[in-house]
Amino acid sequence: MTRRLLQALALPLALLAAPAMAAVPVYGYKVVRSYPHDTGAFTEGLFYKDGFLYESTGERGESTVRKVALATGKVLQQDALPPQYFGEGIVDWQGRLMQLTWRSGIGAVRDLASFKVLASFRYPGEGWALTRDDARVYMSDGTAVLRVLDPATMRQTGSLPVTADGQPVQNLNELEWVKGELYANVWMTNRIARIDPKSGRVTAWIDLAGLLDTSRLGNPVDDVLNGIAYDAKHDRLFVTGKRWPKLFEIMLTPPEGARTKAAP
């Protein structure tokens, strides 16, 4: 079964999540700057580290892990996955890079500098995305429950059900740790969920509607918003999508009627 077919089957789940979005505060955005992005990159994982973007791409026979120059979008370093694997999310930990695959139940542990595969790890079900705080790795699998992993072993140590107004939020996809919160793309929507990592409650949405006209892309059904990276040192938030021609640095704008002086 292809991911495109699974996408069609999952659509009702995304629609079920929509009512839960209504009562939660919704932040807008302002584009600070845009950067080139490889339109051949079916973005599945993204993070920023030491001045560079690290990105994983999907599709069987096309999956890669790569180091990218932010300003130019140039791929500086790249390693391809064996053709039977569909690459998914990535995260770094103590000089290593961990990468998921979609339905193979196996992930790779790589040397962050060389991308050389050092070891592997296994997990049940699907692998979608990874991020981390200072002690834990968080993993999405397309459901409304995030897995909590030990970064040293990549074994599951807990779980975090994600809800908005008490309802499960399905299709949690690419993840990023931002200022003590988990940010998660909701697959097939223009929204990012801001999740309290202690309770799993969605505290706010970020609505990125209008960021890019995906109808102009080669496959607007598949080429959806996916990819969040955060530069903690300079407080910069980046977002992109699958095969998008641009990566955007954005600033959040507060919900209408909010009394806050500035976006968080």
Beta strands, then each sheet from edge to edge (+ up, - down):
strand 1: 26-36
strand 2: 43-49
strand 3: 52-57
strand 4: 64-69
strand 5: 75-80
strand 6: 87-93
strand 7: 96-101
strand 8: 106-111
strand 9: 117-122
strand 10: 129-132
strand 11: 137-140
strand 12: 145-149
strand 13: 156-161
strand 14: 163-164
strand 15: 167-168
strand 16: 172-178
strand 17: 181-186
strand 18: 191-195
strand 19: 202-207
strand 20: 225-231
strand 21: 236-241
strand 22: 246-253
sheet 1: 16+ 17- 18+ 19- 1- 22+ 21- 20+
sheet 2: 2+ 3- 4+ 5-
sheet 3: 6+ 7- 8+ 9-
sheet 4: 10+ 11- 12+ 13-
sheet 5: 14+ 15-
end
